Amino acid sequence: MPDQALPGPSLRVLVADDNPVVRAGLTALLDAHPDIVVVATARDGAEALDRAALLTPDVVLLDVRMPGTDGLTALPGLCAIAPVMMLTYSSEPEVVAEALRRGASGYLVHGEFTAAELIAAVREVRHGRPTVPDSLGGSYQPLSFSSHLQSAVAQSSGARPSPAGGLHRHAAHQSEFGLSAREVEVMDLIAAGMNNRQIAATCFITEKTVKNHINRIFAKLHSSSRSEAIAHWLGTAHEGWSR
């Protein structure tokens, strides 16, 4: 029998940001998931419009402030092609409100979400469920990020909801080993097979900072290698699920 073709990624993303490090980090993070592929990146709004028109992505991740054509200017045209989630350092209420007024389906601020939450948010926006975190607040907020995405975040990070509905794996690991939220994120990326450079790009930190996090993680997990840390990490999660 001839080999059957494997299904390709089902979620195609365009990343628009003028910072090359941010573009590389987001691309590495998204492409690490088999159902997601970054089909193109753009340095400004005009380039994003051109590439979106050509490639018709499923979701556009768009920065607010870019040279030339900025994100807010390009937003209406991009929204006519695909759902757009703003992914930016700008958290000013008037900017958030204007982005949503112009058609953005979601709004996330760098430094205020984990890798798992970003992946979950991209999937939610693709399915037409607007995503704005509680931290941005205001009457313009279309959806509670933490409550609506709880199960999606758990699924994207490999965790399963506890009977109480929380993220059992992250809570178990933080209480079991005393890991910080950033260390949990770094350990998730280690378990996903990323090297230090990829983790640094994904988390927007330096490789030296990654190494410092890993040293602390290994100490807390009583591990001397990546494979040993991953075994402890996944083993604790499985024990927690069976309780």
C-alpha positions as CSV (number, residue, x, y, z in Angstrom):
1,M,0.0,0.0,0.0
2,P,1.3,3.5,-0.7
3,D,2.2,5.6,2.3
4,Q,-0.6,7.8,3.5
5,A,0.3,11.5,3.7
6,L,0.4,12.8,7.2
7,P,-1.9,15.7,7.9
8,G,-0.2,19.1,8.0
9,P,-0.5,21.8,10.6
10,S,-4.1,22.9,10.9
11,L,-3.4,26.4,12.3
12,R,-1.5,28.8,10.2
13,V,-0.1,32.0,11.8
14,L,1.3,35.2,10.6
15,V,3.6,37.1,13.1
16,A,4.0,40.9,12.6
17,D,6.5,42.6,14.9
18,D,9.4,45.0,14.1
19,N,11.7,43.4,16.7
20,P,13.5,40.4,15.1
21,V,14.1,38.8,18.5
22,V,10.4,38.8,19.2
23,R,9.6,37.4,15.7
24,A,12.2,34.6,16.2
25,G,11.0,33.8,19.7
26,L,7.3,33.6,18.7
27,T,8.1,31.5,15.6
28,A,10.1,29.0,17.7
29,L,7.4,28.8,20.3
30,L,4.5,28.3,17.8
31,D,6.4,26.0,15.5
32,A,7.1,23.7,18.4
33,H,3.5,22.6,18.4
34,P,2.6,20.1,15.6
35,D,-0.7,21.6,14.8
36,I,0.6,25.2,14.4
37,V,2.9,26.7,11.7
38,V,4.2,30.2,11.2
39,V,3.6,30.8,7.5
40,A,5.2,34.2,7.4
41,T,6.6,37.1,9.5
42,A,6.4,40.8,8.9
43,R,8.3,43.8,10.1
44,D,5.4,46.3,9.9
45,G,1.8,46.7,9.2
46,A,2.2,47.2,5.4
47,E,4.2,44.0,5.1
48,A,1.7,42.2,7.2
49,L,-1.2,43.2,5.0
50,D,0.7,42.1,1.9
51,R,1.6,38.7,3.3
52,A,-1.8,38.1,4.8
53,A,-3.5,38.9,1.5
54,L,-1.2,36.4,-0.2
55,L,-1.2,33.6,2.3
56,T,-4.6,34.0,4.1
57,P,-3.4,32.8,7.6
58,D,-5.8,31.5,10.2
59,V,-4.6,34.0,12.9
60,V,-2.4,37.1,12.8
61,L,-0.3,38.1,15.8
62,L,0.2,41.9,15.6
63,D,2.3,44.4,17.4
64,V,0.9,47.8,18.1
65,R,3.9,50.1,17.6
66,M,5.9,49.5,14.5
67,P,7.7,51.9,12.2
68,G,5.9,52.9,9.0
69,T,2.4,51.4,9.1
70,D,1.7,50.6,12.7
71,G,-0.5,47.8,14.0
72,L,-3.6,49.9,14.7
73,T,-3.5,51.3,11.2
74,A,-3.2,47.9,9.6
75,L,-5.7,46.3,11.9
76,P,-9.0,46.8,10.0
77,G,-7.5,45.4,6.8
78,L,-6.0,42.4,8.5
79,C,-9.3,41.7,10.3
80,A,-11.0,41.4,6.9
81,I,-8.6,38.5,6.2
82,A,-8.2,36.7,9.5
83,P,-8.8,37.0,13.3
84,V,-6.1,39.3,14.8
85,M,-4.6,39.1,18.2
86,M,-2.6,42.0,19.4
87,L,0.7,40.9,21.0
88,T,2.5,43.9,22.3
89,Y,4.2,45.7,25.2
90,S,1.6,48.4,25.2
91,S,-1.0,48.0,28.0
92,E,-2.5,51.5,28.0
93,P,-6.3,51.2,28.3
94,E,-7.0,53.6,25.4
95,V,-4.8,51.5,23.1
96,V,-6.5,48.3,24.1
97,A,-9.9,49.8,23.6
98,E,-9.0,51.2,20.2
99,A,-7.6,47.9,19.1
100,L,-10.8,46.1,20.1
101,R,-12.9,48.8,18.5
102,R,-11.0,48.3,15.2
103,G,-11.7,44.6,15.2
104,A,-9.0,42.8,17.2
105,S,-10.1,39.5,18.5
106,G,-7.6,39.4,21.4
107,Y,-5.0,41.4,23.2
108,L,-2.0,40.1,25.2
109,V,0.8,42.0,26.8
110,H,4.4,40.7,26.8
111,G,5.5,39.6,30.2
112,E,2.0,39.0,31.4
113,F,1.3,35.5,30.0
114,T,3.0,32.1,29.9
115,A,3.9,30.2,26.7
116,A,1.0,27.8,27.4
117,E,-1.4,30.7,27.8
118,L,-0.3,32.2,24.5
119,I,-0.8,28.9,22.6
120,A,-4.2,28.5,24.2
121,A,-5.1,32.1,23.3
122,V,-4.1,31.6,19.6
123,R,-6.3,28.6,19.4
124,E,-9.2,30.3,21.0
125,V,-9.0,33.3,18.7
126,R,-8.8,31.0,15.7
127,H,-12.2,29.5,16.8
128,G,-13.8,32.9,17.1
129,R,-13.5,33.2,20.9
130,P,-12.2,36.7,21.8
131,T,-9.4,36.8,24.4
132,V,-8.5,39.7,26.6
133,P,-6.8,39.0,30.0
134,D,-8.5,40.1,33.3
135,S,-5.5,42.3,34.1
136,L,-6.5,44.7,31.3
137,G,-10.0,45.1,32.8
138,G,-12.5,47.7,31.7
139,S,-15.9,47.6,30.2
140,Y,-14.5,46.8,26.8
141,Q,-13.2,43.4,28.0
142,P,-15.1,40.8,25.8
143,L,-14.0,37.7,27.8
144,S,-12.4,36.6,31.0
145,F,-9.0,35.1,30.0
146,S,-8.3,33.1,33.1
147,S,-11.7,31.4,33.4
148,H,-12.5,30.7,29.8
149,L,-9.0,29.5,28.8
150,Q,-8.3,27.4,31.9
151,S,-9.0,24.0,30.2
152,A,-7.3,25.1,26.9
153,V,-4.2,26.1,28.7
154,A,-4.1,22.8,30.5
155,Q,-4.5,21.0,27.2
156,S,-1.8,23.0,25.4
157,S,0.8,22.4,28.2
158,G,0.1,18.7,28.6
159,A,-1.7,19.1,31.9
160,R,-5.1,17.9,32.9
161,P,-7.6,19.9,34.9
162,S,-7.9,18.8,38.5
163,P,-11.4,18.1,39.9
164,A,-11.5,21.7,41.2
165,G,-10.8,22.9,37.7
166,G,-7.3,24.3,38.3
167,L,-4.1,23.6,36.4
168,H,-3.1,20.5,38.4
169,R,0.3,20.0,36.9
170,H,1.6,23.5,37.4
171,A,0.1,23.7,40.9
172,A,1.5,20.3,41.8
173,H,5.0,21.2,40.5
174,Q,5.1,24.6,42.3
175,S,4.0,23.1,45.6
176,E,6.1,19.9,45.2
177,F,9.4,21.5,44.1
178,G,8.9,25.2,44.9
179,L,9.3,26.3,41.3
180,S,8.5,29.8,40.3
181,A,6.1,30.6,37.5
182,R,9.0,31.4,35.2
183,E,10.8,28.1,36.2
184,V,7.6,26.2,35.4
185,E,7.6,27.8,31.9
186,V,11.3,27.0,31.3
187,M,10.8,23.4,32.4
188,D,7.8,23.1,30.1
189,L,10.0,24.2,27.2
190,I,12.8,21.8,28.3
191,A,10.3,19.0,28.3
192,A,9.1,20.0,24.8
193,G,12.7,19.5,23.6
194,M,13.9,23.0,23.2
195,N,17.6,23.9,23.6
196,N,18.8,26.9,25.7
197,R,18.9,29.2,22.6
198,Q,15.3,28.4,21.7
199,I,14.1,28.8,25.2
200,A,15.9,32.2,25.4
201,A,14.2,33.4,22.2
202,T,10.8,32.0,23.3
203,C,10.9,33.7,26.7
204,F,12.6,36.9,25.5
205,I,15.5,36.4,27.9
206,T,19.3,35.8,27.5
207,E,20.9,32.4,27.3
208,K,22.7,33.2,30.6
209,T,19.4,33.8,32.3
210,V,18.1,30.5,30.9
211,K,21.1,28.7,32.3
212,N,20.5,30.3,35.7
213,H,16.9,29.1,35.7
214,I,17.9,25.6,34.7
215,N,20.5,25.4,37.5
216,R,17.8,26.3,40.0
217,I,15.3,23.9,38.4
218,F,17.8,21.0,38.5
219,A,18.5,21.8,42.2
220,K,14.8,21.9,43.1
221,L,14.1,18.7,41.1
222,H,17.2,17.0,42.5
223,S,18.3,16.3,38.9
224,S,21.7,16.4,37.2
225,S,20.6,16.3,33.6
226,R,17.7,17.3,31.3
227,S,16.5,13.8,30.9
228,E,16.4,13.2,34.7
229,A,14.6,16.5,35.2
230,I,12.0,15.7,32.6
231,A,11.5,12.2,34.2
232,H,10.8,13.9,37.6
233,W,8.7,16.6,36.0
234,L,6.4,14.2,34.1
235,G,6.4,11.6,36.8
236,T,5.1,14.1,39.4
237,A,2.4,15.1,36.9
238,H,1.3,11.5,36.3
239,E,1.2,10.8,40.0
240,G,-1.0,13.9,40.6
241,W,-3.5,12.8,37.9
242,S,-4.0,9.5,39.5
243,R,-4.8,10.8,42.9
